[in-house]
Amino acid sequence: MTDVTDVVDVTDADFEAEVIGADLPVLVEFTADWCPPCRQMGPVLKALASEEGDRLKVVQLDVDTNPETTNAYKVLSMPTFMVFRDGEPVKSMVGARAKRRLLEELADVL
């Protein structure tokens, strides 16, 4: 088992391999450099990645540089969080939130 303590950046090019093909459920944050709430979520996602890394993969996708994936999942607001399991989006949440609340909302998909 690899110790993943960091949030991985994914792109249109590797989304299929990193997210759709992942063994674990994947939490994708659709983010943007110009989005203050997205930056706020950085430490929360890092903590989540280090605490739940054995049960959940945490990645982020920059919406400005990856329009294909962003459009494919009809993401309009940042940050949007999507949980993928077995290649399918099973949950979607919009907006920054505290780590505790994020964990509560992820409980049913972990």
N, C-alpha and C positions, 0 to 999 in steps of 0.2 A: 504494500500500500504506500502510495506516495503521500508525503505530508504537504498538502496544498494550503499555504497560509495566505496566499495572495489572490486577489481578484484578477482573473485572466481577461485580457482584451481579446475580443473576437471580432471578425470582419465578415463581410459578405462572402469572401473567398473561403473561410474556414468554418463558417457557422454550421454547415452540414456535419462536418467531422467533430467539432467541439461540442455542439449542443444536441443536434438531432441524433447523432450516433453515440452519445454519452451513455455509460452504464448507470450512472447515478441520476437522480433528478437534478435539473439545472435551473438555477435562478439567474435570469438574464435581466440586467438593468439596461434599458435603452436610455442613453445619456447624451449630454452635449456639453462642450466646454463653456458655453455661454449661459449655462443653467445653474444658478446658485443652489437650489435645492438638491441638484444632482451632486454638486461638490460636497454638500452637507452629508450626503449619504456615504461618501467615501469611507470614513472611519467605521461606520456601522457595517458596511459590506465586508470590510477587512476583518472585523471582529467575527462576523458571521462565518466567513470563509475559514478562519482558523478554528472556531469552535465546532462548526458542523461539517468540516471538510470531509469527514468519512461518510457522511450521509447526503451531502449536498454539494454540488459544484456551483461556484458563484462566478459569473462572468459579466462583462459589460461590453456594450456595443455602442459606438459613437454614431448617432443618427445622421450627422452631417456627412460623414465619410462612407457610410454604408446604407445608401438609400434603398437598395434592393430588399434587404431583410426588413428594414423599417417599414417599407410600403407593403411587403408581403403580409405582415402581421398588423397592418393598419394602425401603427403607433402614431398618435397625434400629439400627445402631451409628454413632457419630460418632468421627472423621471417616470417611466413606466416599467413595472417589474412583471416579468412573465416567468412562470414555472413550466418547464418542459419535462415530461416524463415519457419515456419510450418514444421520443421523437415528436410528441404531440404537446401543444400548449394546454395545460390543465387548469391554470389559474392566471389571472391578470389583475394587477393593482396599480393605481395611478397616484403619484405624489409621494413626497418624502414622508417617512414615518420613523418613530423611535425603534430601536432594535427589539425591545420587548414586544411591541405591537407587531413588528414584522415576523418575529418568531411565532407569535400566536396565530398569525394569518397563514404561516407556512406549516403549522402543526398537522393539518389534515393531508398534506401532500408529501411529508417526509416519512 
